[in-house]
Amino acid sequence: MRDYLSAYRGKNVLITGGAGCIGSNLTRALIRAGAARIIVVDDLSSAARWNLPEDPTVLFIEGSILDEEILKRAFNQKPEYVFHLAAHFANQNSVDHPETDLAVNGLGTLKVLEYANLAGITRFVFASSGCSVYGSQAPLPLKEEFVSLHLDTPYQITKLLGELYCNFFYNHYRLPVAIARYFNVYGPGEIPGAYRNVIPNFIWWALHRRPLPITGTGEETRDFTYVEDIVAGTLLIGITPEAVGEAFNLASETETRVKDLADMVNEITGNDQGVEFRPRRDWDRITRRRASIAKARAVLGYEPRTTIKEGVRKACEWIVQNRERIARDARW
Ligand SMILES: NC(=O)c1ccc[n+]([C@@H]2O[C@H](COP(=O)([O-])OP(=O)(O)OC[C@H]3O[C@@H](n4cnc5c(N)ncnc54)[C@H](O)[C@@H]3O)[C@@H](O)[C@H]2O)c1
């Protein structure tokens, strides 16, 4: 993969949602890159403060992207790059709390775009979701042009809404916006919990010697992508001139069956409790997921590196290392 770190040396970078799974890893990468200042805005609604590295370059501002005072404080630091990752996450959470979902993912995104536009930034990268904007009927592999209007949850709708606002700011104001469409991200930094992804939750249950609950038949597939590969792709989107005004799938381009994932987690953790099948959630109509990353390869030089087995092992190590604070802070 191209060098994606050196361009950020000496730069000021704002990460909304920077204490979360992807944001905390992005923060670490930017510290390694030698960024001058990394401003993190996060209300800690689905993250923990300890997930964010303690470093003199990191300025943590605790608060919501809906709060203008918080945004003023963040943009007063004169960020050149904005990575907008803060979101109400994810599908089931949005079905249970659709208004919060719209407020944070819709209005919140609009506000961050407005401040970025006033500040005259170099690049705005929006964290969209490849598992959202293509709906459940598009053919595989999923290509960037397959966007659907038939979506299954408020979260999927508001992720598409965020993209539409980004396109408006690009077309109307020429704000240099680029969109990252992530696919099933996992890895160190994701605390398990009621609304979290399947991999940290499987690991947590396996460590507690419980059978892993599969909602569906287990034949469903997802394109699981290791967080460091996602961070690399995101940073490439931030520095590639041809990325402006475009959207890119960031994925592993590999399908993994949920049943195989459960077996892998049980094997790595030594859990002998197997799996148990539960009914599929009524909004969950996506049976298979595999992205095409041809565009990201060609334009960004993006290349995912981590196999699912390697990545799940690392996620597991992180959860074991942080077991006590996860037990204290996980939201179930
Ligand atoms: N993890 C995935 O599989 C995945 C897939 C596709 C897209 N995404 C997108 O990537 C981004 C980051 O995802 P993640 O997995 O790190 O999720 P995450 O929940 O760990 O991170 C989101 C962060 O935003 C913060 N936040 C929520 N509401 C906020 C608000 N009003 N103001 C400020 N901060 C707020 C949360 O506390 C959290 O730290 C999100 O926009 C998500 O929609 C994630």
PDBQT file of the ligand as one rigid body, heavy atoms in Angstrom, charges set to zero:
ROOT
HETATM    1  N1  LIG A 401     -17.914  -0.485  12.697  1.00  0.00    +0.000 N 
HETATM    2  C1  LIG A 401     -18.462  -0.753  11.520  1.00  0.00    +0.000 C 
HETATM    3  O1  LIG A 401     -18.651  -1.913  11.162  1.00  0.00    +0.000 OA
HETATM    4  C2  LIG A 401     -18.865   0.360  10.600  1.00  0.00    +0.000 A 
HETATM    5  C3  LIG A 401     -19.308   0.023   9.314  1.00  0.00    +0.000 A 
HETATM    6  C4  LIG A 401     -19.714   1.051   8.475  1.00  0.00    +0.000 A 
HETATM    7  C5  LIG A 401     -19.648   2.358   8.887  1.00  0.00    +0.000 A 
HETATM    8  N2  LIG A 401     -19.216   2.662  10.138  1.00  0.00    +0.000 N 
HETATM    9  C6  LIG A 401     -19.204   4.066  10.536  1.00  0.00    +0.000 C 
HETATM   10  O2  LIG A 401     -17.906   4.403  10.997  1.00  0.00    +0.000 OA
HETATM   11  C7  LIG A 401     -17.994   5.362  12.043  1.00  0.00    +0.000 C 
HETATM   12  C8  LIG A 401     -17.237   4.885  13.261  1.00  0.00    +0.000 C 
HETATM   13  O3  LIG A 401     -17.761   3.621  13.629  1.00  0.00    +0.000 OA
HETATM   14  P1  LIG A 401     -17.222   2.792  14.864  1.00  0.00    +0.000 P 
HETATM   15  O4  LIG A 401     -17.348   1.369  14.549  1.00  0.00    +0.000 OA
HETATM   16  O5  LIG A 401     -15.932   3.340  15.322  1.00  0.00    +0.000 OA
HETATM   17  O6  LIG A 401     -18.382   3.123  15.887  1.00  0.00    +0.000 OA
HETATM   18  P2  LIG A 401     -18.300   3.683  17.364  1.00  0.00    +0.000 P 
HETATM   19  O7  LIG A 401     -19.682   3.658  17.904  1.00  0.00    +0.000 OA
HETATM   20  O8  LIG A 401     -17.236   2.942  18.106  1.00  0.00    +0.000 OA
HETATM   21  O9  LIG A 401     -17.817   5.182  17.133  1.00  0.00    +0.000 OA
HETATM   22  C9  LIG A 401     -18.674   6.257  17.024  1.00  0.00    +0.000 C 
HETATM   23  C10 LIG A 401     -18.275   7.251  18.088  1.00  0.00    +0.000 C 
HETATM   24  O10 LIG A 401     -19.127   8.388  17.982  1.00  0.00    +0.000 OA
HETATM   25  C11 LIG A 401     -19.424   8.818  19.308  1.00  0.00    +0.000 C 
HETATM   26  N3  LIG A 401     -20.670   9.587  19.242  1.00  0.00    +0.000 N 
HETATM   27  C12 LIG A 401     -21.935   9.117  19.121  1.00  0.00    +0.000 A 
HETATM   28  N4  LIG A 401     -22.804  10.153  19.118  1.00  0.00    +0.000 NA
HETATM   29  C13 LIG A 401     -22.061  11.284  19.220  1.00  0.00    +0.000 A 
HETATM   30  C14 LIG A 401     -22.384  12.666  19.264  1.00  0.00    +0.000 A 
HETATM   31  N5  LIG A 401     -23.651  13.098  19.219  1.00  0.00    +0.000 N 
HETATM   32  N6  LIG A 401     -21.378  13.563  19.372  1.00  0.00    +0.000 NA
HETATM   33  C15 LIG A 401     -20.087  13.164  19.461  1.00  0.00    +0.000 A 
HETATM   34  N7  LIG A 401     -19.724  11.849  19.429  1.00  0.00    +0.000 NA
HETATM   35  C16 LIG A 401     -20.706  10.933  19.291  1.00  0.00    +0.000 A 
HETATM   36  C17 LIG A 401     -19.519   7.557  20.125  1.00  0.00    +0.000 C 
HETATM   37  O11 LIG A 401     -19.319   7.765  21.503  1.00  0.00    +0.000 OA
HETATM   38  C18 LIG A 401     -18.401   6.714  19.500  1.00  0.00    +0.000 C 
HETATM   39  O12 LIG A 401     -17.173   6.897  20.176  1.00  0.00    +0.000 OA
HETATM   40  C19 LIG A 401     -19.477   5.595  12.284  1.00  0.00    +0.000 C 
HETATM   41  O13 LIG A 401     -19.863   6.741  11.575  1.00  0.00    +0.000 OA
HETATM   42  C20 LIG A 401     -20.135   4.363  11.689  1.00  0.00    +0.000 C 
HETATM   43  O14 LIG A 401     -21.443   4.637  11.244  1.00  0.00    +0.000 OA
HETATM   44  C21 LIG A 401     -18.814   1.691  11.007  1.00  0.00    +0.000 A 
ENDROOT
TORSDOF 0
